[in-house]
Amino acid sequence: MIAEVAARVRDNIQRVIVGKDDVIDLMMIAVLSEGHVLLEDVPGTGKTMLAKSLAASLGCTFRRIQFTPDLLPSDVTGINYFNQQSQAFEFRPGPLLSQIVLADEINRATPRTQSALLEGMQERQMTVDGETYRLPRPFLVLATQNPIELEGTFPLPEAQLDRFLMRVAIGYPDEDEENRILLRFRADDPLEALEPVTEPETINQLIGQVREIHVAEPVQNYIVAIIRRTRDHPEIELGASPRASLALYGTAQARAGIHGRDFVLPDDVKLLAPYVLTHRIQIDPQTRLRGRRPEEVVSDLVNTVPVPVER
């Protein structure tokens, strides 16, 4: 059931997005893990198009927030306004009260506005003037940021980065894919004709099924060993938190599900570790001066942890 729905969603998104099977699968893993994704890539690689295609395929409500320095927290969560006709205060919900929210260029807003997302991302609720509102399920925040142009931006603090399940880069298409993009978009926008292939109620059922996927004790110990290795690695100044353990555990279950398995393999954990961990660690200054990136450190780290094998 999980694999069947994931395949339908993947095929539907690929009517708009050319290639990028691995990125689409990561988006489905995030949805089924009830996590959030930080899309970090240069402009024009299809981040917004991917978010819209995912929402359309799942039949979910979609809102986009363009983060700018003058954006206020109330522009995200909503406000209570006085209705003169009814002579009473009424709540006008903001774009956060949606199932899939695109936080475009999140690092361009002030820290106060960025923090308006924190409660929703972690607790799936938001509080406005002392009143708490539950967010709909499924709920997914896709935040984008440009890693090149950093002028006038406010880097996300560690507390907020830790709320993101994964950090993903879409990357440039290869030559054949770029030619196919030109052919596909020369007449019209295929996104406008995209129809849902599932519905939110089905996705919520699949989320429950994903949590029942078996994780054997050796695989669970493998996850813990990787996380603990980040805390005593000589090149890492700040290691991953217990939230990272839960993230790696949940994403591995979701990846097993979309590949038609009811059990997790060590390969699931190994493949997902770079996406789950690179934004949660801080490498020390000397390592940074040597030109080492977090992705390289995590990749080397994972290779030093013994993989459990069947006896």
Secondary structure, DSSP 8 states (H G I E B T S, - for coil): -HHHHHHHHHHHHTTTS-S-HHHHHHHHHHHHTT--EEEE--TTSSHHHHHHHHHHHHT--EEEEE--TT--HHHHHEEEEEETTTTEEEEEE-TTSSSEEEEETGGGS-HHHHGGGHHHHHHSEEEETTEEEE--SS-EEEEEE-SS--TT-----HHHHTT-SEEE------HHHHHHHHHHHSSS-GGGG---SS-HHHHHHHHHHHTTSB--HHHHHHHHHHHHHHHH-TTEEE---HHHHHHHHHHHHHHHHHTT-SB--HHHHHHHHHHHHTTT-EE-HHHHHTT--HHHHHHHHHHHS------
